[in-house]
Amino acid sequence: MPAKTEPSKPPTPVRTDLRIGDRGPKVLALQQRLSALGYWLGEPDGHYGSLTRQAVWALQKSAGLSRDGNVGPATQKALANGVRPSTNLSGNGIDINLKRQILMIVRGGEVKYILNTSTGGGYEYETKKGNTATARTPKGTFTVYYTVDGSDEGFLGTMWRPRYFHGGYAVHGSPSIPAHPASHGCARVSNSAMNMIWARDLMPKGSTVLVR
């Protein structure tokens, strides 16, 4: 009798996208392209870490794409096309687009850096005084009036190096910046992004914060 042959296994599909945890020259090229477009991720190092995912989310939001944090064909096309958001500011300041969930650092009417942000999630929560409030980020044109260089406990929660622009609302660092609105009302960015803002003094007292 002829020997039995094992059925051949289908070939394992080759993954063509880039995602968190990947390493190598393709990731480095991705990071360099994102940085060139203004999507801040720190220093390109060839490792697809959390800051790179933050930048990819910001790109996907700017392009109106699904916010999965992976660099597939649609995100690669947006990257190749040089998609960048526009600002409504004519001078220097911070432009927060609530619909897109991005924070733009603007200099001379030009977008210099784009950050993933998470603003008010629209849910109800209990304040420290026991009242019920809705997690919303106020719209309008405001001015940075108070800053804390460190951790600060505000009525909206613990904030890293906050820059307050309206009452207890601030742009601040947080270890959790999802791709959707999830804060009590502040504009969260990554702790690393907040450290960069402080290091380069990009939100000095008196500067404009547009929330729209």
One Martini backbone bead per residue (centre of mass of N, CA, C, O) as a GRO file, in nm:
protein
  212
    1MET     BB    1   0.099   0.035   0.020
    2PRO     BB    2   0.073   0.350   0.012
    3ALA     BB    3   0.177   0.615   0.160
    4LYS     BB    4   0.073   0.837   0.374
    5THR     BB    5  -0.033   1.172   0.344
    6GLU     BB    6  -0.021   1.473   0.459
    7PRO     BB    7  -0.193   1.740   0.471
    8SER     BB    8  -0.162   2.042   0.363
    9LYS     BB    9  -0.086   2.344   0.482
   10PRO     BB   10  -0.169   2.646   0.499
   11PRO     BB   11  -0.043   2.933   0.462
   12THR     BB   12   0.082   3.181   0.641
   13PRO     BB   13  -0.008   3.482   0.678
   14VAL     BB   14   0.113   3.792   0.592
   15ARG     BB   15   0.190   4.062   0.772
   16THR     BB   16   0.155   4.425   0.680
   17ASP     BB   17   0.126   4.554   0.935
   18LEU     BB   18   0.145   4.786   1.208
   19ARG     BB   19   0.222   4.739   1.565
   20ILE     BB   20   0.230   4.693   1.874
   21GLY     BB   21   0.573   4.566   1.930
   22ASP     BB   22   0.716   4.645   1.698
   23ARG     BB   23   1.024   4.613   1.498
   24GLY     BB   24   1.228   4.829   1.301
   25PRO     BB   25   1.264   4.996   1.002
   26LYS     BB   26   0.958   5.040   0.952
   27VAL     BB   27   0.908   5.185   1.219
   28LEU     BB   28   1.110   5.411   1.182
   29ALA     BB   29   0.979   5.527   0.927
   30LEU     BB   30   0.711   5.589   1.058
   31GLN     BB   31   0.815   5.783   1.278
   32GLN     BB   32   0.946   5.989   1.084
   33ARG     BB   33   0.685   6.063   0.935
   34LEU     BB   34   0.517   6.155   1.174
   35SER     BB   35   0.713   6.375   1.270
   36ALA     BB   36   0.713   6.542   1.003
   37LEU     BB   37   0.388   6.598   1.044
   38GLY     BB   38   0.358   6.637   1.387
   39TYR     BB   39   0.344   6.355   1.527
   40TRP     BB   40   0.405   6.307   1.840
   41LEU     BB   41   0.675   6.053   1.984
   42GLY     BB   42   0.941   6.149   2.011
   43GLU     BB   43   1.206   5.939   1.962
   44PRO     BB   44   1.305   5.764   1.716
   45ASP     BB   45   1.359   5.375   1.762
   46GLY     BB   46   1.191   5.120   1.623
   47HIS     BB   47   0.952   5.123   1.846
   48TYR     BB   48   0.619   5.014   1.899
   49GLY     BB   49   0.478   5.209   2.116
   50SER     BB   50   0.269   5.414   2.287
   51LEU     BB   51   0.352   5.680   2.137
   52THR     BB   52   0.303   5.573   1.853
   53ARG     BB   53   0.005   5.513   1.895
   54GLN     BB   54  -0.077   5.801   1.954
   55ALA     BB   55   0.006   5.907   1.672
   56VAL     BB   56  -0.176   5.721   1.507
   57TRP     BB   57  -0.439   5.814   1.624
   58ALA     BB   58  -0.409   6.109   1.534
   59LEU     BB   59  -0.408   6.040   1.234
   60GLN     BB   60  -0.678   5.888   1.220
   61LYS     BB   61  -0.848   6.125   1.318
   62SER     BB   62  -0.763   6.330   1.097
   63ALA     BB   63  -0.869   6.113   0.860
   64GLY     BB   64  -1.130   5.948   0.954
   65LEU     BB   65  -1.051   5.683   1.095
   66SER     BB   66  -1.003   5.406   1.236
   67ARG     BB   67  -0.912   5.350   1.593
   68ASP     BB   68  -0.669   5.093   1.614
   69GLY     BB   69  -0.340   5.155   1.595
   70ASN     BB   70  -0.297   5.050   1.308
   71VAL     BB   71  -0.090   5.003   1.007
   72GLY     BB   72  -0.263   5.009   0.737
   73PRO     BB   73  -0.366   5.098   0.431
   74ALA     BB   74  -0.519   5.360   0.516
   75THR     BB   75  -0.290   5.475   0.696
   76GLN     BB   76  -0.069   5.468   0.480
   77LYS     BB   77  -0.212   5.669   0.292
   78ALA     BB   78  -0.225   5.908   0.490
   79LEU     BB   79   0.080   5.923   0.521
   80ALA     BB   80   0.154   5.965   0.219
   81ASN     BB   81  -0.047   6.227   0.198
   82GLY     BB   82  -0.007   6.414   0.454
   83VAL     BB   83  -0.201   6.423   0.690
   84ARG     BB   84  -0.348   6.727   0.824
   85PRO     BB   85  -0.460   6.943   1.036
   86SER     BB   86  -0.653   7.222   1.105
   87THR     BB   87  -0.674   7.562   1.210
   88ASN     BB   88  -0.834   7.851   1.395
   89LEU     BB   89  -0.564   7.976   1.448
   90SER     BB   90  -0.342   8.269   1.403
   91GLY     BB   91  -0.142   8.204   1.627
   92ASN     BB   92  -0.087   8.117   1.942
   93GLY     BB   93  -0.160   7.778   2.071
   94ILE     BB   94  -0.452   7.583   2.157
   95ASP     BB   95  -0.620   7.318   1.967
   96ILE     BB   96  -0.937   7.166   2.037
   97ASN     BB   97  -1.081   6.879   1.887
   98LEU     BB   98  -1.358   6.706   1.976
   99LYS     BB   99  -1.433   6.531   1.732
  100ARG     BB  100  -1.129   6.424   1.682
  101GLN     BB  101  -0.944   6.411   1.935
  102ILE     BB  102  -0.740   6.669   1.920
  103LEU     BB  103  -0.418   6.829   1.980
  104MET     BB  104  -0.299   7.155   1.896
  105ILE     BB  105   0.009   7.306   1.829
  106VAL     BB  106   0.042   7.657   1.779
  107ARG     BB  107   0.240   7.850   1.532
  108GLY     BB  108   0.161   8.111   1.349
  109GLY     BB  109  -0.102   7.936   1.242
  110GLU     BB  110   0.062   7.665   1.278
  111VAL     BB  111   0.094   7.331   1.289
  112LYS     BB  112   0.327   7.157   1.490
  113TYR     BB  113   0.147   6.971   1.685
  114ILE     BB  114   0.003   6.636   1.730
  115LEU     BB  115  -0.240   6.507   1.965
  116ASN     BB  116  -0.364   6.284   2.155
  117THR     BB  117  -0.698   6.296   2.296
  118SER     BB  118  -0.906   6.307   2.604
  119THR     BB  119  -1.226   6.389   2.676
  120GLY     BB  120  -1.532   6.425   2.753
  121GLY     BB  121  -1.760   6.138   2.788
  122GLY     BB  122  -2.077   6.206   2.887
  123TYR     BB  123  -2.090   6.111   3.169
  124GLU     BB  124  -2.180   6.026   3.487
  125TYR     BB  125  -2.072   6.171   3.804
  126GLU     BB  126  -1.918   6.188   4.120
  127THR     BB  127  -1.834   6.415   4.325
  128LYS     BB  128  -1.665   6.510   4.611
  129LYS     BB  129  -1.953   6.642   4.714
  130GLY     BB  130  -2.188   6.436   4.587
  131ASN     BB  131  -2.240   6.517   4.308
  132THR     BB  132  -2.384   6.539   3.989
  133ALA     BB  133  -2.210   6.497   3.678
  134THR     BB  134  -2.098   6.592   3.353
  135ALA     BB  135  -1.868   6.482   3.107
  136ARG     BB  136  -1.746   6.792   3.002
  137THR     BB  137  -1.611   7.007   2.754
  138PRO     BB  138  -1.562   7.324   2.722
  139LYS     BB  139  -1.645   7.569   2.505
  140GLY     BB  140  -1.395   7.793   2.369
  141THR     BB  141  -1.208   8.084   2.467
  142PHE     BB  142  -0.902   8.069   2.642
  143THR     BB  143  -0.680   8.098   2.938
  144VAL     BB  144  -0.393   8.055   3.083
  145TYR     BB  145  -0.377   8.082   3.462
  146TYR     BB  146  -0.264   7.789   3.566
  147THR     BB  147   0.008   7.601   3.723
  148VAL     BB  148   0.152   7.260   3.775
  149ASP     BB  149   0.468   7.114   3.875
  150GLY     BB  150   0.289   6.832   3.891
  151SER     BB  151   0.088   6.686   4.105
  152ASP     BB  152  -0.280   6.724   4.095
  153GLU     BB  153  -0.575   6.778   4.298
  154GLY     BB  154  -0.873   6.789   4.158
  155PHE     BB  155  -1.217   6.779   4.098
  156LEU     BB  156  -1.137   6.575   3.839
  157GLY     BB  157  -0.861   6.485   3.960
  158THR     BB  158  -0.565   6.351   3.874
  159MET     BB  159  -0.279   6.555   3.768
  160TRP     BB  160  -0.026   6.611   3.523
  161ARG     BB  161   0.092   6.909   3.484
  162PRO     BB  162  -0.115   7.135   3.481
  163ARG     BB  163  -0.312   7.353   3.251
  164TYR     BB  164  -0.518   7.602   3.321
  165PHE     BB  165  -0.828   7.751   3.144
  166HIS     BB  166  -1.106   7.658   3.322
  167GLY     BB  167  -1.111   7.646   3.612
  168GLY     BB  168  -1.074   7.290   3.648
  169TYR     BB  169  -0.969   7.301   3.360
  170ALA     BB  170  -0.730   7.094   3.171
  171VAL     BB  171  -0.416   7.031   3.061
  172HIS     BB  172  -0.300   6.686   3.097
  173GLY     BB  173  -0.154   6.424   3.234
  174SER     BB  174  -0.171   6.061   3.158
  175PRO     BB  175  -0.175   5.704   3.155
  176SER     BB  176  -0.473   5.749   3.009
  177ILE     BB  177  -0.517   5.748   2.638
  178PRO     BB  178  -0.757   5.708   2.459
  179ALA     BB  179  -0.947   5.712   2.143
  180HIS     BB  180  -1.162   5.833   2.343
  181PRO     BB  181  -1.390   5.972   2.533
  182ALA     BB  182  -1.300   5.971   2.915
  183SER     BB  183  -1.322   6.219   3.073
  184HIS     BB  184  -1.445   6.465   3.295
  185GLY     BB  185  -1.314   6.735   3.092
  186CYS     BB  186  -1.045   6.717   3.028
  187ALA     BB  187  -0.728   6.725   2.853
  188ARG     BB  188  -0.570   6.449   2.763
  189VAL     BB  189  -0.232   6.342   2.788
  190SER     BB  190   0.055   6.232   2.789
  191ASN     BB  191   0.310   6.253   3.001
  192SER     BB  192   0.523   6.304   2.781
  193ALA     BB  193   0.376   6.538   2.642
  194MET     BB  194   0.366   6.719   2.892
  195ASN     BB  195   0.670   6.739   2.929
  196MET     BB  196   0.718   6.877   2.657
  197ILE     BB  197   0.549   7.130   2.709
  198TRP     BB  198   0.723   7.223   2.945
  199ALA     BB  199   1.011   7.221   2.816
  200ARG     BB  200   0.889   7.431   2.573
  201ASP     BB  201   0.670   7.628   2.660
  202LEU     BB  202   0.360   7.584   2.506
  203MET     BB  203   0.181   7.686   2.789
  204PRO     BB  204   0.165   7.968   2.884
  205LYS     BB  205   0.076   8.213   3.051
  206GLY     BB  206  -0.185   8.362   2.849
  207SER     BB  207  -0.258   8.152   2.663
  208THR     BB  208  -0.434   7.998   2.413
  209VAL     BB  209  -0.759   7.815   2.429
  210LEU     BB  210  -0.918   7.613   2.194
  211VAL     BB  211  -1.260   7.491   2.206
  212ARG     BB  212  -1.451   7.280   1.942
   0.00000   0.00000   0.00000
